[in-house]
Amino acid sequence: MTAIDLGELYRSESRRVLATLIRLLKDFDLAEEALHDAFAAAMIQWPTEGVPRNPRAWLVSAGRFKAIDQLRKRARFDTRLDDIADELEAEPPADEEAIEDDRLRLIFTCCHPSLAPEAQIALTLREVCGLTTEEIARAFLVTPTTLAQRIVRAKTKIRDAGIPYEVPEPNALPARLEPVLRVIYLVFNEGYAASAGDSLTRQDLSNEAIRLGRLLLDMLPEPEVEGLLALMLLHDSRRAARTTADGDLILLEQQDRNCWDKQQIDEGCARVENALRSRRFGPYTLQAAIAAVHAEATDTTNTDWDQIVGLYDVLLQVMPSPVVELNRAVAVAMRDGPAAGLALVDGLLERGELTDYHLAHATRADLCRRLGRTADARTAYLAALERVKQGSERRFLEQRLRTLGPNPLDGGQ
């Protein structure tokens, strides 16, 4: 196996291996160290000994033995570590099914109700999905130091409180579900529309969130779990049409719908219909219903905007949010014209809740552009550019700004 192949294996398997090592070692930092030791051993052994039949299980086993060696060495200073090492040596090897389920166990651990909500999400994104501290900090709009301290405190609380690395019993699952759904959807969103960087999408994260959604639905066939899976499938179905070959953003109205994944659309629509029939659905199912209306339309002109506005009205009752109000304003603009949408967007910005949200300013800019209010559009595009973090979105906004022509206040330059 070449170094490139091993690097690809690290990208695809390291978080699964880490989740199992965390369960076995019951220590995040020791598991992280064991993971790196296991891959270092693979880099030395596999080129001469050959790639094992099951690389993932080999890495888990190697990591476990590396951790035992570390514990034995440290036992010179703390004899209790010898007992822990003995327990680890007696632990039977993890089978493939257990390894597959460990990431879901880890999500429930990271989303334990004794942890603060922001810590739940940060810890899951770091440990389950492998996002860097800097990436998560940008998404949270905090400094990397603050974010790192948040993660350390969460790990310490899990250790000191003895929070188990397990999926809750069936009778406890519903109460633990909401933060888990929120985290899975945040993981998906980071893959579907990255918070920063040059690439708009990170397919590995989107795929992982969908996989986790399927695992959760198998364990807990609740309507809102199915609604979340439907929502992710319907959004992901448009991935191939959302950017050009150079990675530039393509808006929904300009996307080639022949590139949308029909299989994902069919599954997503069937799942959202099933969730809606239960009458026990929540915000994820409602968002999936909106995505299904888009998916079933031939183009934006023939989209049932009245139904979409109605669904947003219900969603606002279930999940009041200025971002939901902004999305509803866009739908109103498509149904009733840009002036109607702009009045709603201006009202939102006046309230101050979306002042730092670049999409609010980008939406205002587009509506002003459509109304021929070039100066207002230019001001709003500049406001959006001051706040955007994502490379392809920045290029799109810059291109839109150029289409407005030279700024008269700049002397035609």
C-alpha positions in Angstrom: 0.0 0.0 0.0 1.4 3.4 -1.0 1.6 6.4 1.3 -1.2 8.0 -0.8 -3.4 4.9 -0.3 -2.7 5.0 3.5 -3.6 8.7 3.5 -6.9 7.9 1.8 -7.5 5.2 4.3 -6.9 7.7 7.1 -9.4 10.1 5.6 -12.1 7.4 5.2 -11.6 5.3 8.3 -9.8 7.2 11.0 -12.9 8.5 12.7 -14.5 5.0 12.8 -11.3 3.6 14.3 -11.1 6.5 16.8 -14.7 5.9 17.9 -13.9 2.3 18.7 -10.7 3.2 20.5 -12.5 5.7 22.6 -15.1 3.1 23.7 -12.3 0.6 24.5 -9.9 3.0 26.2 -12.6 5.3 27.8 -10.3 8.2 27.3 -10.4 10.7 24.3 -6.7 11.8 24.5 -5.3 8.2 24.9 -7.5 7.1 22.0 -6.3 9.9 19.8 -2.7 9.0 20.6 -3.4 5.3 20.0 -4.9 6.1 16.6 -1.8 8.0 15.4 0.4 5.2 16.7 -1.6 2.6 14.8 -1.3 4.5 11.5 2.4 5.0 12.1 2.8 1.3 12.6 0.8 0.6 9.5 3.1 2.9 7.5 6.1 0.8 8.6 4.6 -2.7 8.5 2.2 -2.8 5.6 4.7 -2.0 2.8 6.7 -5.1 3.7 4.1 -7.4 5.3 1.2 -6.6 3.0 -2.1 -5.0 3.7 -4.2 -7.0 6.2 -7.5 -8.5 5.0 -9.4 -6.1 7.3 -7.4 -2.9 7.6 -9.9 -1.2 10.0 -9.9 -4.1 12.5 -6.1 -4.2 12.3 -5.8 -0.5 13.1 -8.2 -0.9 16.1 -6.1 -3.9 17.4 -2.8 -2.1 16.8 -4.1 1.0 18.5 -5.3 -1.0 21.5 -2.0 -2.6 22.0 -0.1 0.7 21.6 -2.3 2.1 24.3 -1.6 -0.8 26.6 2.1 -0.3 26.1 1.7 3.4 27.0 -0.3 2.5 30.1 2.4 0.0 31.2 5.1 2.7 30.9 3.0 5.2 32.8 2.2 2.6 35.5 5.7 3.3 37.0 4.2 6.6 38.3 0.6 5.4 38.8 0.1 1.7 39.6 -3.7 2.0 38.9 -2.8 2.1 35.2 -1.5 -1.5 35.4 -5.1 -2.6 36.3 -6.5 -0.6 33.4 -4.0 -2.2 31.1 -4.9 -5.7 32.4 -8.6 -5.0 31.7 -7.7 -3.9 28.1 -5.7 -7.0 27.4 -8.7 -9.1 28.6 -11.1 -7.2 26.3 -12.1 -9.4 23.3 -11.2 -8.0 19.8 -13.9 -5.6 18.4 -15.9 -7.2 15.6 -16.9 -5.4 12.4 -20.5 -4.8 13.6 -19.3 -3.2 16.8 -16.9 -1.0 15.0 -19.6 0.1 12.6 -21.9 1.1 15.5 -19.2 2.8 17.6 -19.6 6.2 15.9 -23.3 6.3 16.8 -22.4 5.4 20.4 -19.9 8.2 20.4 -22.5 10.7 19.1 -24.8 9.9 22.0 -21.9 10.2 24.3 -20.9 13.6 22.9 -24.6 14.7 23.0 -25.2 13.7 26.6 -27.6 16.1 28.3 -25.1 16.9 31.0 -23.0 18.7 28.4 -23.8 22.2 27.3 -25.4 22.3 23.8 -22.5 24.2 22.3 -20.1 21.6 23.7 -22.2 18.7 22.4 -21.9 20.0 18.8 -18.3 21.1 19.0 -17.2 17.8 20.5 -19.1 15.7 17.9 -17.7 17.7 15.0 -14.2 17.3 16.4 -14.2 13.7 17.5 -16.8 12.0 15.3 -16.2 14.0 12.1 -12.6 15.1 12.4 -13.1 18.8 11.7 -10.2 20.9 12.9 -10.6 23.2 15.9 -10.2 26.2 13.5 -13.0 24.9 11.2 -15.4 24.5 14.1 -14.4 27.8 15.6 -15.3 29.6 12.3 -18.7 27.9 12.3 -19.3 29.0 15.9 -17.9 32.5 15.4 -15.5 32.0 18.3 -11.8 32.0 18.6 -10.0 28.6 18.2 -8.7 29.0 21.8 -12.2 29.4 23.2 -13.4 26.4 21.1 -10.5 24.3 22.3 -11.2 25.1 25.9 -14.8 24.1 25.3 -13.8 20.7 23.9 -11.4 20.1 26.8 -14.0 20.9 29.4 -16.5 18.5 27.7 -13.9 15.7 27.6 -13.1 16.2 31.2 -16.8 16.1 32.2 -17.3 12.9 30.3 -14.4 11.3 32.1 -15.1 12.7 35.6 -18.8 12.0 35.5 -18.3 8.5 34.1 -20.6 9.2 31.1 -21.0 5.8 29.4 -20.0 5.2 25.8 -23.2 3.6 24.7 -26.5 4.1 22.9 -29.2 4.7 25.5 -31.9 2.1 26.3 -35.0 2.3 24.1 -37.1 4.0 26.8 -34.5 6.8 27.1 -33.8 7.3 23.4 -36.6 9.8 22.6 -35.5 12.3 25.2 -31.9 12.1 24.0 -32.9 12.4 20.3 -33.2 16.2 19.7 -29.5 17.1 20.3 -28.4 14.1 18.2 -30.6 15.1 15.3 -29.3 18.7 15.6 -25.7 17.5 15.5 -26.2 15.1 12.6 -27.8 17.9 10.6 -25.0 20.3 11.5 -22.5 17.8 10.2 -24.5 17.5 7.0 -24.7 21.2 6.5 -20.9 21.6 7.0 -20.6 19.1 4.1 -23.4 20.6 2.0 -22.4 24.2 2.4 -19.0 24.5 4.1 -18.8 27.4 6.5 -15.4 28.4 5.2 -12.7 27.5 2.7 -12.5 27.4 -1.1 -14.7 24.4 -1.6 -18.5 24.9 -1.2 -19.1 21.2 -0.4 -17.4 18.4 1.5 -19.0 15.2 0.2 -17.3 13.1 2.9 -19.2 15.0 5.7 -22.5 14.9 3.8 -22.1 11.1 3.2 -21.2 10.5 6.8 -24.3 12.4 8.1 -26.6 10.5 5.8 -25.0 7.2 6.9 -25.5 8.2 10.6 -29.1 9.2 9.8 -29.7 5.7 8.4 -28.2 4.0 11.4 -30.3 6.1 13.7 -33.4 5.4 11.8 -32.7 1.7 12.0 -32.4 2.0 15.8 -35.2 4.4 16.3 -37.9 4.5 13.5 -39.4 7.8 14.6 -41.0 10.2 12.1 -38.6 13.0 12.8 -35.6 10.8 12.3 -37.0 9.8 8.9 -37.8 13.4 8.2 -34.2 14.4 8.8 -32.9 11.6 6.6 -35.4 12.8 3.9 -34.2 16.3 4.2 -30.5 15.3 3.8 -31.2 13.1 0.8 -33.2 15.8 -1.0 -30.6 18.5 -0.4 -27.8 16.1 -1.3 -29.6 15.1 -4.6 -28.7 18.6 -6.0 -25.0 18.4 -5.1 -23.7 17.7 -8.6 -25.6 20.7 -10.0 -24.7 23.3 -7.3 -21.2 24.2 -8.6 -19.3 24.5 -11.9 -16.3 22.4 -12.8 -14.2 25.2 -11.3 -16.1 25.1 -8.0 -18.2 28.3 -8.6 -21.7 28.5 -7.1 -24.8 27.9 -9.2 -28.1 29.2 -7.8 -31.1 26.9 -7.7 -32.9 28.7 -10.5 -29.9 28.1 -12.9 -29.1 24.5 -12.0 -29.4 21.8 -14.5 -32.1 19.6 -12.9 -31.1 16.7 -15.1 -28.0 16.5 -12.9 -30.1 16.0 -9.8 -29.9 12.5 -8.3 -33.4 11.0 -9.1 -32.8 8.0 -6.8 -32.2 10.2 -3.8 -35.2 12.4 -4.7 -37.5 9.4 -5.0 -36.3 8.1 -1.6 -36.4 11.5 0.0 -40.0 12.2 -1.2 -41.2 8.8 -0.1 -39.7 9.2 3.3 -41.1 12.7 3.9 -44.5 11.5 2.9 -44.2 8.7 5.3 -43.2 11.0 8.1 -46.0 13.5 7.4 -48.6 10.7 7.5 -47.6 10.0 11.1 -48.8 13.5 12.2 -46.0 13.3 14.7 -43.4 15.3 12.7 -41.3 18.3 13.6 -39.1 20.9 11.9 -36.9 18.5 10.0 -39.8 16.9 8.3 -41.3 20.3 7.5 -38.0 21.4 5.9 -37.9 18.1 4.0 -41.4 18.8 2.7 -40.2 22.2 1.4 -37.2 20.5 -0.3 -39.6 18.0 -1.8 -41.7 20.7 -3.4 -38.5 22.1 -5.0 -37.4 18.6 -6.1 -40.7 17.8 -7.8 -40.8 21.1 -9.8 -39.5 21.3 -13.4 -38.0 24.7 -12.8 -38.4 27.7 -10.4 -41.2 29.2 -12.5 -43.3 26.1 -12.1 -42.6 25.7 -8.4 -45.6 25.8 -6.1 -44.4 28.9 -4.1 -47.7 29.3 -2.4 -47.3 25.8 -0.9 -43.7 26.6 0.1 -44.8 29.8 1.8 -47.5 27.9 3.7 -45.0 25.3 4.8 -42.7 28.1 6.1 -45.6 29.5 8.0 -46.1 26.2 9.8 -42.3 25.8 10.3 -42.2 29.2 12.0 -44.8 28.1 14.5 -42.7 24.9 15.3 -39.3 26.5 15.1 -39.3 30.3 15.3 -36.0 31.6 13.7 -34.9 34.7 11.9 -33.1 32.4 9.3 -36.4 30.6 8.7 -38.1 34.1 8.3 -35.4 35.0 5.8 -36.0 31.8 3.7 -39.8 32.5 3.9 -39.1 36.1 2.6 -37.3 34.6 -0.4 -40.3 32.4 -1.1 -42.7 35.4 -0.8 -40.5 37.3 -3.3 -40.8 34.4 -5.7 -44.6 34.3 -5.2 -45.5 38.0 -4.8 -42.6 39.8 -6.4 -39.2 41.2 -5.1 -40.8 44.3 -3.5 -42.8 42.1 -1.1 -39.8 40.0 -0.2 -37.6 43.1 0.2 -40.0 44.6 2.8 -39.7 41.4 4.9 -35.9 41.3 4.6 -35.6 45.0 5.6 -37.7 44.3 8.6 -35.5 41.4 9.6 -32.3 43.4 9.2 -33.8 46.3 11.2 -34.4 43.9 14.1 -30.6 43.3 14.2 -30.7 39.5 14.5 -29.2 38.9 11.1 -26.8 41.8 10.9 -23.7 39.5 10.8 -25.4 36.9 8.5 -24.0 37.4 5.0 -26.9 35.6 3.3 -29.3 38.3 4.7 -27.4 41.0 3.0 -26.9 38.9 -0.2 -30.6 38.3 -0.3 -31.3 42.0 0.1 -28.8 42.8 -2.7 -30.4 40.4 -5.1 -33.9 41.8 -4.4 -32.7 45.4 -4.9 -30.9 44.3 -8.1 -34.1 42.8 -9.4 -36.0 46.0 -8.6 -33.4 48.2 -10.4 -32.1 49.8 -7.2 -28.5 49.5 -8.2 -26.9 51.7 -5.5 -28.8 49.8 -2.7 -27.8 46.5 -4.3 -24.2 47.5 -4.4 -24.2 48.5 -0.8 -25.8 45.2 0.2 -23.4 43.1 -1.9 -20.5 44.9 -0.2 -22.0 44.2 3.2 -22.3 40.5 2.3 -18.7 40.4 1.1 -17.5 41.8 4.4 -19.1 38.9 6.2 -18.8 35.9 3.9 -16.2 33.2 4.8 -16.7 30.7 2.0 -14.6 31.0 -1.1 -17.1 30.0 -3.8 -19.8 32.2 -2.2 -17.3 35.1 -2.2 -16.6 34.7 -5.9 -20.3 34.6 -6.7 -20.9 37.8 -4.8 -18.0 39.5 -6.4 -19.3 38.5 -9.8 -22.8 39.8 -9.0 -21.3 43.1 -7.8 -19.4 43.4 -11.1 -22.6 43.0 -13.1 -23.9 46.2 -11.5 -21.3 48.1 -13.4 -18.8 50.8 -12.2 -19.7 52.7 -9.0 -20.4 56.3 -10.0 -19.0 57.4 -6.6 -15.7 56.0 -7.7 -15.5 58.3 -10.7 -16.4 55.5 -13.1 -13.3 53.4 -12.1 
